[in-house]
Structure formats: C-alpha cells, structure tokens
Amino acid sequence: MTLTLIGLSHHVAPVELRERVTLDLPAATALAGSLGDAICLSTCNRTELYFEGVDERRAVSALQQLAGEPLDGVLYRLHEDAAALHLFRVAAGLDSLVPGEGEILGQVRDAYEAAQPGALLDRVFRQALGVGKRVRSETAIGESPASVSSAAGALAAQVFGDLAGRRVMLIGAGRIGELAAANLASRGAQIAYIANRTVDTAHELAHRFGGDALALADIASRLGDVDVVVSSTSAPETVVQAGDVPAKRRTPLFFIDIAVPRDLDSAIAKLDGCFLYDIDDLEAVVAETLSGRRSEAARAEQLVAEEAERFRSWRASLDVVPAIASLRARAEEIRSAELAKVDGRMTADERRTLESVTAQILNKLLHLPTVRMKEAAVSSDGAAYADAVRHLFGLDEENKR
Amino acid sequence: MVEVFFWPALLGYGEAALAYATVRTSRAATWGVPLGWLAQTALLTAQAVRSDGFPWSTWAGSLNLFVWFVVGAYLIWGCRPRFRLLGLSVMPLAVALFVVARIGGGTGAGGSSHYGNLFLILHVGLALAAFAGFTLAAGLAGLYLWVERRLKRRSADILRLRLPPLASLERLTWRTILVSLPLLTLALVIGIVRQQRDGGRFDALEAVTLLTWLVYGAFLVFRPTGRRAAYFALGGFVLVIVARLALAGSHFT
C-alpha cells in the first residue's frame, strides 16, 4: 500500500505544455478511473495523479499521451509522506501561483468527491481538505485581495462594510473595470449604471449586470445616486471632473480609476467624503497584501508540517495494526474457550459476572502493550515490536494452524 | 479581602492592553478583557456587600465604577480582533484609571456616603454609565478619523491592518451616543429633582454636564455624518473629561 504522486505544475511546466494536459472534471475522473485506485487533480496550474497500487509507468504514459510528447524533464514523482505533504500544501494554497488563493481547495474537493478512492487515498484527501480549511481559518493567508479587481472590491468594503444594496456606476467597458464590477456584485453591490461612449456596448453590459445603460454625458447627473464609481475607459481626456460630484452627500462616494490615462479628476480625492484610488494605488495595495500573504504563508507551512507528521504517524501505526488485532483475537479466543469449560456449572447471573470480569482483565492487560506498540510504530520500531509480539504469543503459528 | 479581586482584574486588563499591540496577539486580548471585567465585577460586588451605603461616592470610588462601565461598554460594542486599535486605546486607559482608583483608595472596602443609596445608585450610576458610553464613542470616532485619513491618503497597507469599515465605526458611534444620552438625561433629571427638594447651589460640574448633554443632544438631532460626526463626538468627549476628571471631586462634598 504505497501512496504515489505523479504530476506537473506551473513550477516546472510552461503554459503551452500545461494547457495540453489540463482536463475538465469529468475527463480527469475518467482518466483516474481508467488507472484504478487513483484521483486526478487537474487545474490550469497543475495536473497531478495520486494513486495507490497502480503501475507508475501507466500513469506516466497516460500523461505523456495527453501532452503528446515525453515528459521526462517536467514530471515530478513523490511517494508516501512526501506525496501527502505535497497534497496538503496544494490544498492549503501554498503551492499556488498566488499563495493562499482559495479556489484550489474547491478543486481538490471536486476531484476527491468525483472519484471513488480506496482507504489510503480517501484518508489522505480527507485530511488534505481539513488542512486547507484549518490554514484558512487559523491564518490570514486567504483574506487579502490578490488582484486589482479584488482589491477594488475589498477597498469599497473597507469604506462601506457590507456592500449589499450599495449602488455602483461602471464607466467604460474595459476588462479590468468589468472584473472589478463583477467583484463588487459578488459582494452584494448592485451595478446600477453602465456608461460608455458606445451606448450599444453599454446596453450589452447593462443586460449582463442588470443595470441601466448611460451615455457618458449623463454621468454627472447620476453621481448623486451611486456609492461606488468604477471607471476604465480608453478616453484621452478626463471623464468625471471634481465639479461633477454632488457637494451635499450624507454617504461616502468611492471612486476607482483603472484607466490609463486616468478618467477621473485627481481633485476628487480632496473632496469631503470622497475616496479616489487609481491603478497605481490599487497595485500598491495588492503588492502590500501579497507580502502579507507571504508572511502568513510561513505560519501556514507550520500547520501543514504538523498535519504531515500526523499522516506519517497514522501510516506508521498501520504496520502494527495487524499484530495488535491478532493479539486481541488470540486473547479473546482463549477467554471464550475457558469460559466454555465452566458453562454448565453457573447460573446466568454468575455467567454474566464472569464474562464481564474476564473481559475487563483482558482489556487492562492488553491496553499497555497496544499503546506501546502504537508509540513504537511512530518512532519506526513498529515492525520489530510487531514481530516480537507475534513471536512471543505464537500468533504466526496460530495462523498456520 | 475585597482587594483580592483587584489584581486579577488588573492582570486581565493589562494583558489585553499589551496583547492589542500587535495583530497576532490581539486574539489573546479578547480573553483578557472579559476575564478582567469579571474579576472587577466581583470586586464591585464585594465592595457593595461590605459597605453600609453606596461605596463609590468618592472620587476614586466613582473612577473604579467608571472603569467597569467603560470596559463593559467596550465588551458589548468592540471586543473583537478587528477592533484592535479601539482596544489599544481603551484598555491602556482602563488600566491607568484603575490604578489611579486604587491609589486613591477607591478599590477597598468601607467607603460610603451620607446620601441616600437609591439616589446615588441611580444618579451616579446612570451618569457614569453615560460618560463611559461617551468615552467609547470618542474612541470609535478617533478610530474613524484614523481609518478615514489612511483611506484618503491611499495607504498601501490599509487592507493588511484589518481595520473595521468606516460605515461600521460611524454606525457604532451613533448607536453608543444614542444609548448613552438617555442615561445622562435620567441622571440629570434625578439630580435636579433632588436638588430642588433639598436645596443647594448649581455647581460647575452640573453646568459642564448640562453642556455635554446639549452637545450630544445636538449630535442626535442634526445627525452629522463622516468626519463631522467624529469631530462632534470628540468635542463632546472633551467636556466629559472636564466633568469626570477636573470637577467630579467637588460635587458630593
């Protein structure tokens, strides 16, 4: 029973190669199923096969078939504790391009739930999911935004708290602006207006987000009606002037300017109750939070190492489990046989008492040897202890008989 | 015997004041605050049991009770890791005032006043509870201004600091004053009724407290927002400091 991992990831394989071996969930599940007791984890950054009792050459060949070329230089192969540690780091987001990203944990869960793993894979994947959750709850590694669009959403939440019901105006149809709007919407904000030079494009986005389309000329008249403005046009001139912002507002107005050249008048930042972040500010926030993620990653690595040690102990304890089971079975057999000898000479009450007393004696006698064998297993003496127990109690001879 | 509860309370508050210094240790602070507060509750209970009358009518005694109200209000509103900076301002203040209360003899047994118990419990208790609420509101307003300034300046570390949102701080400041002002109103009414009945001069403390009531009343009526609301709350707190620290000693003598 050996846990093996064969795979390639963004650390060693270029995107041209990764995209050839990337599989969607049904295809990944089918590939794993065709190999035997295996789980295939395939994302845009990695394709990895975890298996037990499968010929390694078959797994390598399956991946090479997908790649259409030999993968000698890029495939990594890990076994047992090393494979488990790798999976734990993957689930914790520590092996990701952006440390601590949360999507990978869901992908590990999907791969696990789609497969029908044996006992070893089941155990290691369940533990990996637990490690992923533990790292996210006990460290702040996943709390900070890792992209400009998510930073925009997080900053808006820093101003307004819960974004549910907050109204957003999206100016322009730039890709990053659209992503920022999507991030705000995912936090509960309502995309109220989409303004664009080409009104048809505005209508198209408005249809997707559920807001109203506007011409650029109508922006100023609607600024009093929104809480967040996200701008990402390619206009060479300023789209919103400080004078366009309504002077009397009871709630803050948060401006996100992702355009280069900038769309929003920098004087807006000086207005009372207005906050203005441009692309450089957002990138600085992302860089800062990523450095925070790296320091949290060190704490996460400690948690992962603890869990890997727990897995190693569990694996080691498996060496002595058969010996412990045989010992207990042998003792129970003797107890039952001795009880049978006096069966007809006791009342039902006496029989029950004797059964209870002998069972307690047996448990107390075997408790310490069981604990000691498990401890020895963890410190790598397990096999020797197990052999000694088999020899002392004649368990092998018993089996032969 | 009574003072045996002083040390665990001080230890809890002190632990919280230190633990709030860093983000990593701030979780531990959220334990020190309730444990310290429970110990101080035991101290106050022991004082009440041992005393013939109202045990907190002295300047130092009322400071002891005031600390209990401040920490109690903080426990209700802000004792969370995300409000670390609020804790960092409230808990060292609580420690300092608590120590001053002990030096002044306000944490021992035996103190009492010739004033009627019920009057003092209501008048002093309500006024101190209101002042404690205004203190917490000032802490929230100060934190609002600090966060707002960092957002205005576009500080790159704004998200790393894991600060409470501006809207939450503004809402909590408003709610704290909304709860505290009726308590002060009741305290004033009880004090005025008593003064009308027994006679006595209108002193400086009453004048400043009345002014405080007017400032916070205006806050609730006009409901300022943003920075203005924070300045309003801090302005009212200056009057609380004057009432609490500069004038309180003369009121019951």
Chai-1 contact restraints between the chains, C-beta under 6 A:
chainA,res_idxA,chainB,res_idxB,connection_type,confidence,min_distance_angstrom,max_distance_angstrom,comment,restraint_id
A,S144,B,L159,contact,1.0,0.0,6.0,A-B,restraint_1
A,A154,B,L159,contact,1.0,0.0,6.0,A-B,restraint_2
A,Q158,B,P165,contact,1.0,0.0,6.0,A-B,restraint_3
A,V159,B,L166,contact,1.0,0.0,6.0,A-B,restraint_4
A,F160,B,A167,contact,1.0,0.0,6.0,A-B,restraint_5
A,G161,B,P165,contact,1.0,0.0,6.0,A-B,restraint_6
A,G161,B,A167,contact,1.0,0.0,6.0,A-B,restraint_7
A,G161,B,S168,contact,1.0,0.0,6.0,A-B,restraint_8
A,R250,B,T225,contact,1.0,0.0,6.0,A-B,restraint_9
A,G273,B,G226,contact,1.0,0.0,6.0,A-B,restraint_10
A,F275,B,L151,contact,1.0,0.0,6.0,A-B,restraint_11
A,Y277,B,R154,contact,1.0,0.0,6.0,A-B,restraint_12
A,D281,B,R154,contact,1.0,0.0,6.0,A-B,restraint_13
A,A284,B,A156,contact,1.0,0.0,6.0,A-B,restraint_14
A,V285,B,A156,contact,1.0,0.0,6.0,A-B,restraint_15
A,E288,B,A156,contact,1.0,0.0,6.0,A-B,restraint_16
A,E288,B,D157,contact,1.0,0.0,6.0,A-B,restraint_17
A,E288,B,R160,contact,1.0,0.0,6.0,A-B,restraint_18
A,T289,B,L159,contact,1.0,0.0,6.0,A-B,restraint_19
A,T289,B,R160,contact,1.0,0.0,6.0,A-B,restraint_20
A,G292,B,R160,contact,1.0,0.0,6.0,A-B,restraint_21
